[in-house]
């Protein structure tokens, strides 16, 4: 049964400082649930899955908006929408994997409302932007009344939808470093449709072949194959130091099967996810260097 909207309360802060104060004070009674674009929240409410009764509306906070070049990367305000991300020239030029992910998150209506911080905070292992942030070693900026702190994206999730954020902290921005020089970036989402569907497997990778001919950088991040978005560390180790070849590709694929732990659910089954994850890894390596197909 749908949740009754008349039972919900929404607090609208004047600015970020006011928002942090309201969030802090709410811990004494019933914590305010941060609300941005609302694309996930409305799904829960429509399904009758109550995620809270009191909400903190952040949508009007200009301090949490904007895309700007940072030293060696791009900083995205928490309320940056996926439409803004996929259309921004700097992102398209320097972070093509992030632009590609933004273009397949829901329909255009969703992209106009859904925010980068909302995708992060929701914590779904199927979140399309999360493998990109993980592969690029992004940093999440959080703030409370006690001050701010930077959280490496790779340490953000303790488990399924379980973040290291404190109850009085808000995500204010995320900084995504540019790929290392000469690294090849890749993004692929596999779902029932290209967009407007939850991913069955989503992969972001970065690989670089040194001038000497061996792989000297390999990052492979996946979603929808474990309780959290993960780095495929065994597959990465199989690639590092290897020369591009079909043998190296096979070794990386075999190692990937030890990295991931997919499940059967309503969208797919574990065996399918394993097969697709391996296929997409091979597609990534072939796109990066044709020698990964050669014996």
C-alpha positions in Angstrom: 0.0 0.0 0.0 1.3 3.5 -0.9 2.6 5.7 1.9 0.3 8.5 3.0 2.0 11.7 2.1 -0.1 13.6 4.6 1.8 11.9 7.4 5.2 13.2 6.3 7.0 16.3 7.3 9.5 18.3 5.3 12.0 20.8 6.7 13.5 23.3 4.1 16.7 25.0 5.3 17.9 28.4 4.3 21.4 27.4 3.5 24.0 24.6 4.2 24.7 25.8 7.7 21.0 25.8 8.6 20.7 22.3 7.1 23.5 21.0 9.2 21.9 22.5 12.3 18.5 21.0 11.6 20.1 17.6 10.9 22.1 17.8 14.1 19.1 18.8 16.2 16.9 16.2 14.8 19.1 13.4 16.2 17.5 14.1 19.7 14.1 13.0 18.5 13.7 11.5 15.0 16.4 12.0 12.4 15.6 14.0 9.4 16.2 12.0 6.2 18.1 14.0 3.6 16.1 14.6 0.4 17.5 15.8 -2.9 16.0 14.9 -6.3 13.7 12.4 -4.6 13.9 9.8 -7.5 14.6 6.9 -5.1 12.4 8.2 -2.3 9.3 8.4 -4.5 9.8 4.8 -5.5 9.9 3.7 -1.9 6.8 5.7 -1.0 4.9 4.4 -4.0 5.7 0.9 -2.9 4.7 1.6 0.7 8.3 1.2 2.0 8.5 3.9 4.6 12.1 5.2 4.8 11.2 7.9 7.4 8.6 10.4 8.4 10.6 13.6 8.5 12.7 14.8 5.6 15.4 17.5 5.1 14.8 19.1 1.7 18.3 20.1 0.3 17.1 20.8 -3.3 17.3 24.6 -2.9 20.9 24.8 -1.5 23.0 26.6 -4.1 26.2 25.7 -2.1 25.7 22.1 -3.1 25.5 22.7 -6.8 28.1 23.2 -9.6 30.8 21.5 -11.6 34.3 22.9 -11.4 37.8 21.9 -12.3 39.8 20.9 -9.3 43.6 20.2 -9.2 43.9 17.1 -11.3 40.2 16.4 -11.5 36.6 17.6 -11.3 34.6 18.5 -8.2 30.8 17.9 -8.5 28.5 19.5 -6.0 26.3 17.1 -4.2 23.2 18.3 -6.0 24.7 18.1 -9.5 22.2 16.2 -11.6 23.1 13.5 -14.2 21.8 15.7 -16.9 24.4 18.4 -15.9 27.0 15.7 -15.8 26.3 14.1 -19.2 26.1 17.6 -20.9 29.1 19.3 -19.2 32.0 19.8 -21.7 34.8 19.2 -19.1 33.2 16.0 -18.0 32.6 14.7 -21.5 36.2 15.5 -22.5 38.1 14.4 -19.4 35.8 11.9 -17.7 34.1 10.1 -20.6 33.2 7.1 -18.4 31.3 9.3 -16.0 29.4 11.1 -18.8 28.5 7.7 -20.3 27.2 6.5 -16.9 25.1 9.7 -16.5 23.5 9.1 -19.9 22.0 5.7 -18.9 20.7 6.4 -15.4 17.0 6.2 -15.8 15.1 8.3 -18.4 15.8 12.0 -19.1 13.2 12.9 -16.5 15.1 11.0 -13.9 18.4 12.4 -15.0 17.0 15.9 -14.6 16.3 15.3 -10.9 18.6 12.5 -9.7 21.9 13.7 -8.1 25.4 12.4 -7.8 25.2 12.5 -4.0 21.8 10.8 -4.0 23.2 7.9 -6.1 26.1 7.6 -3.6 24.0 7.9 -0.5 21.4 5.4 -1.7 24.2 2.9 -1.7 22.7 0.4 -4.1 25.3 -2.0 -5.6 23.5 -1.4 -8.9 24.1 2.4 -8.8 25.4 3.2 -12.3 27.8 6.0 -11.3 29.4 4.1 -8.5 31.8 1.9 -10.5 33.0 5.0 -12.3 33.7 6.8 -9.0 35.5 3.7 -7.6 37.7 3.1 -10.7 38.7 6.7 -10.8 39.4 6.7 -7.0 37.1 9.5 -6.3 36.9 11.3 -2.9 33.6 12.1 -1.2 33.4 15.4 0.8 31.2 15.2 3.9 30.3 17.9 6.4 28.6 18.3 9.8 28.5 21.0 12.4 31.8 19.5 13.6 33.5 20.3 10.3 34.3 18.6 7.1 36.2 15.5 6.1 37.2 13.7 2.9 36.4 10.0 2.5 38.1 7.9 -0.2 35.3 6.3 -2.2 36.9 2.9 -1.8 36.3 3.1 2.0 32.8 4.6 1.9 30.7 1.4 2.1 30.9 -1.0 5.1 28.3 -3.3 3.5 25.0 -3.4 1.7 23.6 0.2 1.8 25.7 0.8 4.8 27.9 4.0 4.6 30.6 5.2 7.0 28.8 8.6 7.2 27.9 9.7 10.6 24.2 10.4 11.3 24.8 14.2 11.4 26.9 14.3 8.2 25.8 15.4 4.7 27.6 14.7 1.4 28.5 18.1 0.0 30.6 17.2 -3.1 32.6 14.5 -4.7 36.0 15.0 -6.5 36.7 12.7 -9.4 40.4 12.7 -10.5 41.2 12.6 -14.2 42.4 9.3 -15.5 46.1 8.9 -15.4 48.0 9.9 -18.6 47.5 7.5 -21.5 45.0 5.4 -19.5 42.1 4.0 -21.5 38.7 4.6 -19.9 35.7 2.3 -20.4 32.1 2.1 -19.1 29.4 -0.4 -19.9 26.0 -1.1 -18.4 24.2 -4.3 -19.2 20.4 -4.2 -18.5 17.1 -5.1 -20.0 17.4 -1.8 -21.9 20.2 0.7 -22.4 18.5 3.1 -19.9 15.4 3.1 -17.8 16.4 -0.2 -16.2 18.4 -1.4 -13.3 21.7 -2.8 -14.3 22.4 -6.6 -14.3 26.1 -5.9 -14.5 27.9 -2.5 -14.7 31.6 -2.1 -15.2 34.1 0.7 -15.4 37.7 0.1 -16.2 41.0 2.0 -16.7 44.0 0.3 -18.3 47.3 1.5 -19.6 50.0 -0.3 -21.6 53.4 1.1 -20.9 55.8 1.9 -23.8 57.7 -1.2 -22.9 54.7 -3.2 -23.8 53.4 -4.4 -20.4 50.3 -3.3 -18.5 51.3 -0.9 -15.8 47.9 0.3 -14.6 44.7 -1.7 -14.3 41.5 -0.7 -12.5 38.3 -2.7 -12.8 35.2 -1.8 -10.8 31.9 -3.5 -11.0 28.3 -3.1 -9.7 25.4 -5.6 -9.3 27.8 -8.5 -8.7 28.2 -8.2 -4.9 26.6 -6.5 -1.9 28.6 -3.4 -2.6 30.3 -1.9 -5.7 33.8 -3.5 -5.7 37.3 -3.3 -7.3 38.2 -6.6 -9.0 41.6 -6.8 -7.3 42.5 -10.3 -8.5 41.7 -9.4 -12.1 43.7 -6.2 -11.8 46.7 -8.2 -10.4 46.4 -10.7 -13.3 46.7 -7.8 -15.8 49.5 -5.8 -14.1 52.9 -6.7 -15.6 51.3 -8.8 -18.4 51.7 -8.1 -22.1 48.4 -7.7 -23.9 47.4 -11.1 -25.3 44.5 -13.5 -25.3 46.3 -15.4 -22.5 46.4 -12.3 -20.3 42.7 -11.7 -21.1 41.8 -15.3 -20.1 43.8 -15.0 -16.9 42.0 -11.8 -16.0 38.6 -13.3 -16.7 39.4 -16.3 -14.6 40.6 -14.1 -11.7 37.4 -12.0 -12.0 35.3 -15.0 -11.2 37.0 -15.1 -7.8 36.4 -11.4 -7.2 32.7 -11.3 -7.7 29.8 -12.9 -5.7 26.6 -12.3 -7.7 23.2 -13.5 -6.6 20.0 -14.7 -8.2 17.3 -12.1 -8.0 14.3 -10.8 -10.0 16.4 -9.2 -12.7 18.9 -12.0 -13.4 20.6 -15.0 -12.0 24.2 -15.5 -10.7 25.4 -17.6 -13.6 24.2 -15.0 -16.1 25.9 -12.2 -14.2 29.2 -14.1 -14.0 29.1 -14.8 -17.8 28.3 -11.2 -18.6 30.8 -9.8 -16.2 33.5 -11.9 -18.0 32.3 -10.9 -21.4 32.3 -7.2 -20.5 35.8 -7.4 -19.1 36.9 -8.9 -22.4 35.1 -6.2 -24.3 37.0 -3.6 -22.2 40.4 -5.1 -22.9 39.7 -5.5 -26.6 38.6 -1.9 -26.9 41.8 -0.8 -25.1 44.2 -2.8 -27.1 43.5 -5.2 -30.0 46.5 -7.4 -28.8 44.3 -8.6 -25.9 42.6 -10.8 -28.5 45.8 -12.3 -30.0 47.5 -15.5 -29.0 
